Amino acid sequence: AKLEEGYSIRAVAAQFEINKNTIVEWKKRIEIKKTRVRKPSKINDDALREDVEKYPDAYQYERAARFNCGVSSIGAALKRLNITVKKRR
């Protein structure tokens, strides 16, 4: 905020009693933050919900085989949909 008001990096560093390099690094970190562009999921959300309803006791590797993807992709999709599937004992 002080930098936006026109204060120099040295003046701000002196005021807060920190090294000027700290402010430079903070400034870089703020400027670089951008949202990551991700490719869309290979797994259709509605199809996965149906699969969970149809096969509630299926293992993730079985779902992965049905959806032709990796087990970690199934796990990530289930997490994204807030679906927790625990095996009954």
Secondary structure by P-SEA (a helix, b strand, c coil): ccccccccaaaaaaaacccaaaaaaaaaaaaabbbbbbccccccaaaaaaaaaacccccaaaaaaaacccaaaaaaaaaaacbbbbbcc
